Amino acid sequence: NLVDNAVKFTPEGGRVTGLTVPLYPALPPPGPGRDGRLPLTLVGGEGLPPRGWPVVSGVPLPQGALFDMAHAMLVINGRRVSSEFTALSRWPDASVRWLLIRAVALPGAAGYELRFGPSVPPAPPATPGVSRLALDSAKKSISYGGQVWLDAGAGGHLLLTDAAGQAFAAQVESLQAASGPLVTRAVAKGHFVRNGRPGWAFELDLEASPTTGTLRVVHT
């Protein structure tokens, strides 16, 4: 139960001398979950390259079905395939409410199915593939296969041009990277700068897939 449903303060002479913060109950311990199967349909999968194509999708799950992502797997044409799962949100009982799936869509594959629950065995440990995504935190640079790069030390290769034709160069301020069985992900954050003055903030999200040989770039 909630101790209080609002944040309250006690003023004294115009100053805040007390603060009451609502206390929320801790999440219950995870349950065992229950087995389930969910057929998935790939839309627009015609003409995929022979090595496949990386796909990302969110899937809603019923309450109490899945607590641990280790007990989820994606099956394509009856065979378990390498996938990555992330819990985007959870139900009050701590079970997964929205599950993010990363996988590689295969050409000619028709039967996609998500299986979850206690009977699903954990996947064997996966070794991240070589994605050719190189990260240099000291120079704040990212390169992919030696041909696509973002190098803040060279003045920036991302340009933002406003309606007046003035160009703002990207200045990378932070870089983070993480590798998984399917993709190596790098996130660059910074500001567009003109004449030493920072302007708009940006985030550049790069995902390199060693399986498909693709590079996905999202700029916000």
C-alpha positions as CSV (number, residue, x, y, z in Angstrom):
1,N,0.0,0.0,0.0
2,L,1.1,3.6,-0.6
3,V,2.1,5.5,2.5
4,D,1.1,8.6,0.8
5,N,-0.2,9.5,-2.7
6,A,1.6,12.8,-3.2
7,V,4.8,14.7,-2.4
8,K,4.1,17.2,0.4
9,F,6.2,19.9,2.0
10,T,5.9,21.8,5.2
11,P,6.6,25.6,4.8
12,E,7.9,27.7,7.6
13,G,8.6,31.3,7.0
14,G,8.7,30.8,3.3
15,R,11.2,27.9,3.6
16,V,10.7,24.2,3.1
17,T,11.5,22.4,6.3
18,G,10.0,19.0,5.6
19,L,9.4,16.8,2.7
20,T,7.2,13.7,2.6
21,V,7.8,11.3,-0.3
22,P,5.4,8.5,-1.3
23,L,6.8,5.0,-0.7
24,Y,5.9,2.4,-3.3
25,P,5.9,-1.3,-2.6
26,A,8.9,-3.3,-3.9
27,L,8.3,-5.6,-6.9
28,P,7.3,-9.1,-6.0
29,P,9.8,-11.9,-6.5
30,P,9.7,-13.3,-10.0
31,G,7.3,-16.2,-10.6
32,P,7.9,-19.3,-12.7
33,G,5.9,-17.9,-15.7
34,R,3.9,-20.1,-18.0
35,D,4.6,-21.6,-21.4
36,G,3.2,-20.0,-24.5
37,R,3.7,-19.7,-28.3
38,L,3.1,-16.6,-30.3
39,P,3.1,-16.8,-34.2
40,L,4.7,-13.7,-35.8
41,T,4.3,-12.4,-39.3
42,L,7.0,-10.7,-41.2
43,V,5.6,-7.9,-43.4
44,G,7.5,-6.9,-46.5
45,G,10.0,-9.7,-46.4
46,E,10.1,-10.2,-50.2
47,G,13.5,-9.9,-51.8
48,L,15.6,-10.2,-48.7
49,P,19.3,-10.6,-49.4
50,P,20.8,-14.2,-49.1
51,R,22.4,-13.4,-45.7
52,G,19.1,-12.1,-44.3
53,W,18.2,-8.7,-42.9
54,P,18.2,-7.5,-39.2
55,V,14.7,-6.8,-37.8
56,V,13.6,-5.3,-34.5
57,S,10.0,-5.5,-33.2
58,G,8.2,-5.1,-29.9
59,V,5.7,-7.8,-28.8
60,P,3.1,-7.6,-26.0
61,L,2.9,-10.5,-23.6
62,P,0.1,-11.4,-21.1
63,Q,0.7,-10.8,-17.4
64,G,2.5,-13.6,-15.6
65,A,3.8,-15.3,-18.8
66,L,7.5,-14.4,-18.9
67,F,9.8,-13.2,-16.1
68,D,13.3,-14.1,-17.4
69,M,14.4,-13.4,-21.0
70,A,16.6,-16.5,-20.8
71,H,13.4,-18.5,-21.2
72,A,12.4,-16.9,-24.5
73,M,13.4,-18.0,-28.0
74,L,12.6,-17.2,-31.6
75,V,11.9,-20.1,-33.9
76,I,12.1,-19.8,-37.7
77,N,10.9,-22.7,-39.8
78,G,11.0,-24.9,-36.7
79,R,14.6,-24.1,-35.8
80,R,15.8,-21.9,-33.0
81,V,17.8,-18.9,-34.2
82,S,20.1,-16.5,-32.5
83,S,18.1,-13.6,-31.0
84,E,18.3,-10.8,-28.5
85,F,15.5,-10.0,-26.0
86,T,15.0,-6.9,-23.9
87,A,12.1,-6.2,-21.5
88,L,10.8,-2.8,-22.4
89,S,8.2,-2.7,-19.6
90,R,6.8,-5.0,-16.9
91,W,3.5,-5.8,-15.3
92,P,2.9,-5.1,-11.6
93,D,4.0,-8.7,-10.8
94,A,7.3,-8.1,-12.6
95,S,6.5,-10.2,-15.6
96,V,7.4,-8.8,-19.0
97,R,4.7,-6.7,-20.6
98,W,6.5,-5.6,-23.8
99,L,9.3,-7.6,-25.2
100,L,11.8,-6.2,-27.7
101,I,13.1,-8.8,-30.2
102,R,16.2,-8.5,-32.3
103,A,16.7,-11.1,-35.0
104,V,17.7,-11.7,-38.6
105,A,14.9,-12.3,-41.0
106,L,15.8,-15.0,-43.5
107,P,14.8,-15.1,-47.2
108,G,12.1,-17.6,-47.9
109,A,11.2,-18.2,-44.3
110,A,7.5,-18.4,-43.6
111,G,7.1,-19.7,-40.0
112,Y,8.2,-17.2,-37.3
113,E,7.2,-18.1,-33.8
114,L,8.1,-16.7,-30.3
115,R,8.2,-19.4,-27.6
116,F,8.5,-18.5,-23.9
117,G,8.0,-20.0,-20.5
118,P,9.8,-22.3,-18.0
119,S,10.1,-25.2,-20.5
120,V,12.2,-23.1,-22.9
121,P,15.9,-23.9,-22.2
122,P,18.4,-21.0,-22.1
123,A,20.3,-20.4,-25.3
124,P,23.9,-21.6,-25.3
125,P,26.4,-18.8,-24.7
126,A,27.0,-16.8,-27.9
127,T,30.2,-15.2,-28.9
128,P,29.8,-11.8,-30.4
129,G,30.8,-11.8,-34.1
130,V,33.3,-9.4,-35.7
131,S,31.2,-6.5,-36.8
132,R,34.0,-4.3,-38.2
133,L,32.6,-1.5,-36.0
134,A,35.7,0.2,-34.5
135,L,35.3,2.6,-31.6
136,D,38.0,5.1,-30.5
137,S,36.8,6.8,-27.3
138,A,40.0,9.0,-27.1
139,K,39.5,10.4,-30.5
140,K,35.7,10.2,-30.3
141,S,35.6,8.4,-33.7
142,I,33.7,5.5,-35.1
143,S,34.6,3.6,-38.3
144,Y,32.9,0.7,-40.1
145,G,34.9,-1.4,-42.5
146,G,37.2,1.6,-43.0
147,Q,34.8,3.2,-45.4
148,V,32.0,4.9,-43.2
149,W,33.2,7.0,-40.3
150,L,32.3,9.7,-37.8
151,D,35.5,11.5,-36.6
152,A,35.0,14.5,-34.3
153,G,38.7,15.1,-34.3
154,A,38.6,16.0,-38.0
155,G,35.9,18.6,-37.5
156,G,32.9,16.3,-37.9
157,H,31.5,14.6,-41.0
158,L,27.9,15.3,-40.0
159,L,26.6,18.6,-41.1
160,L,23.2,20.3,-40.3
161,T,22.2,23.2,-42.6
162,D,19.5,25.6,-41.5
163,A,17.0,27.4,-43.7
164,A,19.5,30.3,-44.2
165,G,22.1,28.0,-45.5
166,Q,24.4,28.1,-42.4
167,A,26.2,24.8,-41.7
168,F,26.6,23.4,-38.2
169,A,29.2,20.6,-37.7
170,A,28.7,17.7,-35.4
171,Q,30.8,17.7,-32.3
172,V,30.9,14.3,-30.5
173,E,31.0,14.6,-26.7
174,S,30.4,11.0,-25.6
175,L,30.7,7.5,-27.1
176,Q,29.3,4.2,-25.8
177,A,29.4,0.7,-27.3
178,A,28.1,-2.7,-26.5
179,S,28.4,-6.1,-28.4
180,G,25.8,-8.9,-28.6
181,P,25.4,-12.1,-30.6
182,L,23.7,-10.2,-33.4
183,V,24.9,-6.6,-33.4
184,T,27.5,-4.3,-32.1
185,R,25.9,-1.0,-31.1
186,A,27.6,2.4,-30.7
187,V,25.9,5.5,-29.5
188,A,27.4,8.9,-30.1
189,K,26.0,12.0,-28.4
190,G,26.9,15.7,-28.9
191,H,25.9,19.0,-30.4
192,F,25.9,20.7,-33.7
193,V,28.4,23.6,-33.4
194,R,28.9,26.8,-35.5
195,N,31.7,29.3,-34.7
196,G,32.4,27.6,-31.4
197,R,28.8,27.9,-30.2
198,P,26.8,24.7,-29.5
199,G,23.4,24.5,-31.1
200,W,21.1,21.5,-31.4
201,A,21.8,18.3,-29.5
202,F,22.0,15.0,-31.5
203,E,22.3,11.3,-30.9
204,L,23.7,8.9,-33.5
205,D,22.8,5.3,-33.0
206,L,24.8,2.8,-35.1
207,E,24.2,-1.0,-35.3
208,A,26.6,-3.2,-37.2
209,S,25.5,-6.8,-37.9
210,P,28.3,-9.3,-38.6
211,T,25.7,-11.8,-39.7
212,T,24.2,-9.7,-42.5
213,G,27.1,-7.3,-43.1
214,T,24.8,-4.3,-42.7
215,L,25.1,-1.0,-40.8
216,R,22.0,0.7,-39.5
217,V,22.2,4.4,-38.6
218,V,19.6,6.3,-36.8
219,H,20.0,10.1,-36.2
220,T,17.9,12.0,-33.8
